[in-house]
Amino acid sequence: MRAHDASWTARWVAWMRALAAHLPDDERLAIDPFAADLTWPGAARVAARPRLASALVRFTPLRYNVLSLQLRTRAIDDAVRAFVARGGRQIVILGAGFDARATRLGLDDARFFEIDHPATQAAKRARVGASPARFVAWDFERDALDRLPAALAVEGHETNTPTLTIWEGVTMYLSREALDASARAIRAYSAPGSDLVFNYFDEARVRSPRRMGGEQLVVSLMGEPFRSGFAPDALGGWLRERGFELVRDRSYAELARELLPRRRHGGHADRRLALATVLAA
Ligand SMILES: C[S@@+](CC[C@H](N)C(=O)[O-])C[C@H]1O[C@@H](n2cnc3c(N)ncnc32)[C@H](O)[C@@H]1O
């Protein structure tokens, strides 16, 4: 991403979450009342016009982007609630962007740590004002990730207490080296009983100009081209080599069958959401 500009894909995602408020009732899976304040002003103005926003999410191609985001955000929200319900109290969000979970989920007993590129994080902090989250600025491509656990500890993170790490909407933008170093850093700060939830693209999609369609062009113009994916049948091995056990790995089409049973959101078999748990050392 661009070194001195807050992530445009993060602003875009916030816009998709703001627009989701205008979906029909049975398609609203994760409503984010903070999203409109976190996206860029022009997008916020569109999201504030109910008739225009409703038309966009019902009748234009944006619909599929909004629904995809609803599926992934809701599935991750469910993972967070399940982790907290079984006693988990530390949540690390890698590449947090304009994710408002620290406030939105109202989980007062949990501590949130948000890690993001310095430019995106500075823009977020300027906008949210007071936040219950603790912030750590990190460039996953430039800053040594083996130092991340120590930086988190300075903010009060405990390596002897389970952590849920959220890696939402990030893996596709990183190099293979940064993915590897990030996974090793997560493992290093995660006590037994910790989980990792993340979404990813099927590698075949990232490699295929035809399947990426205009999307790659749009994110490239934002300065954040898609760079990486995983082959679903190799993901378990990749995780195991880095100290995780793959627990569940579902395509968005499967998520849609579960979360939108009355309104099938047919596509995106090659976008996936995975949950892994930390293996004992
Ligand atoms: C598509 S946004 C997702 C934001 C957020 N997780 C969400 O789902 O709303 C991608 C995020 O990855 C972060 N990111 C991309 N490259 C990064 C890097 N090299 N170092 C740190 N963060 C990076 C961006 O700052 C941005 O917040």
The ligand as a MOL file (V3000), in Angstrom:
LIG
                    3D

  0  0  0     0  0            999 V3000
M  V30 BEGIN CTAB
M  V30 COUNTS 27 29 0 0 0
M  V30 BEGIN ATOM
M  V30 1 C -9.1260 -4.2050 2.9590 0
M  V30 2 S -8.4630 -3.3990 4.3550 0 CHG=1
M  V30 3 C -9.1980 -4.3730 5.6430 0
M  V30 4 C -9.3900 -3.5760 6.8950 0
M  V30 5 C -10.1300 -4.2680 8.0080 0
M  V30 6 N -9.4610 -5.4600 8.4530 0
M  V30 7 C -11.5450 -4.5650 7.6440 0
M  V30 8 O -11.8570 -5.7120 7.2700 0
M  V30 9 O -12.3500 -3.6520 7.6780 0 CHG=-1
M  V30 10 C -6.7510 -3.9010 4.3450 0
M  V30 11 C -5.9830 -3.4680 5.5740 0
M  V30 12 O -4.6680 -4.0190 5.5110 0
M  V30 13 C -3.7560 -3.0360 5.9230 0
M  V30 14 N -2.4580 -3.2960 5.2870 0
M  V30 15 C -2.2040 -3.5460 3.9860 0
M  V30 16 N -0.8780 -3.6620 3.7870 0
M  V30 17 C -0.2930 -3.4780 4.9890 0
M  V30 18 C 1.0320 -3.4640 5.4470 0
M  V30 19 N 2.0600 -3.6570 4.6110 0
M  V30 20 N 1.2710 -3.2400 6.7600 0
M  V30 21 C 0.2470 -3.0300 7.6100 0
M  V30 22 N -1.0480 -3.0350 7.2420 0
M  V30 23 C -1.3090 -3.2520 5.9410 0
M  V30 24 C -4.3390 -1.7130 5.4610 0
M  V30 25 O -3.8320 -0.6110 6.1860 0
M  V30 26 C -5.8230 -1.9540 5.7070 0
M  V30 27 O -6.1990 -1.5320 6.9800 0
M  V30 END ATOM
M  V30 BEGIN BOND
M  V30 1 1 1 2
M  V30 2 1 2 3
M  V30 3 1 2 10
M  V30 4 1 3 4
M  V30 5 1 4 5
M  V30 6 1 5 6
M  V30 7 1 5 7
M  V30 8 2 7 8
M  V30 9 1 7 9
M  V30 10 1 10 11
M  V30 11 1 11 12
M  V30 12 1 11 26
M  V30 13 1 12 13
M  V30 14 1 13 14
M  V30 15 1 13 24
M  V30 16 1 14 15
M  V30 17 1 14 23
M  V30 18 2 15 16
M  V30 19 1 16 17
M  V30 20 1 17 18
M  V30 21 2 17 23
M  V30 22 1 18 19
M  V30 23 2 18 20
M  V30 24 1 20 21
M  V30 25 2 21 22
M  V30 26 1 22 23
M  V30 27 1 24 25
M  V30 28 1 24 26
M  V30 29 1 26 27
M  V30 END BOND
M  V30 END CTAB
M  END
